[in-house]
Amino acid sequence: PLAERSGLIISLGAWVIDEACKQARTWRDQGLRMRVAINLSAHQLRQSQLPAHIAAALAKHQINPDLLTCEITESVAMADTEATLGFFNSVAALGVHLSIDDFGSGYSSLAYLRKLPATELKIDRSFVLDLEHSEGARKIAEAVVNLAQALNMKVVAEGVETDAQYQILRRFGCDQ
């Protein structure tokens, strides 16, 4: 929030994109094929040159776009649906993975979600924390997994800290 208020988020975000690609390259040179995820802010999404900057960073570090995931929170994705759709289409065309982060914490339009070329939904940590003790949290997590599967998306759960949480999520069909 401070970076956004001060106007530093654009340059900071550009640095993060470059560093993420640089790190992916370092790992690849060490024989590891690990995907790197970066969070993007609402301010970054309003920058028309963002997809070009991502493409340039991938080219500069000679990274396969499949090794990069751009994460956008559900609330940011829903704030300006037209801009989000344009950004998602541009970045998907590059071959970069797209993820809706903190899913379930906002008010997504399922009709809109269906149109996004995202490949992944991330279950919000607040639901994962309560899985062992809350039937409501389990029902929501299972519904998100089912929704993602219906949309041919991978499901990632944030904040899994216990074996019981892991087992519940695996039983629902959560991918990661």
Order of alpha helices (4+ residues) and beta strands (2+ residues): alpha-alpha-beta-alpha-alpha-beta-alpha-alpha-beta-alpha-beta-alpha-alpha-beta-alpha
